[in-house]
Amino acid sequence: MKGSIIAVITILAIISMVVQPGQAVSCGQVDAELIPCVSYLTGRGGDSPSPGCCAAVKTVKGMAQSTPDKRALCSCLKAAANNYADLKDAAAQSLPAKCSVQMDVPISRSVDCDKIV
């Protein structure tokens, strides 16, 4: 019984951390989601992103539905890209396509996030 209660609490905690439509995009959440992609983006993970990375890209895409959320996501992605000196720009730009995800927000160090609609 005690194990069941802990499992339910854990599931509720995980559900509460998922971004719901209409909530602000958090850079902490974006960063945490994209951790599985770091090895691919820095060239240490081969020529293709891992399935975990692609799942993260799909999740991140779902975080931003409105224009303000897309701009916030853009700012988070830009900041994250600038945090890795060894990030491969070509890998970052091709990541959504390699994961078969149509992103409204580019992954780039130099994007102007105010132009995202």
Disulfide bonds with the S-S distance in Angstrom:
Cys27-Cys76 2.04
Cys37-Cys53 2.08
Cys54-Cys99 2.14
Cys74-Cys113 2.12
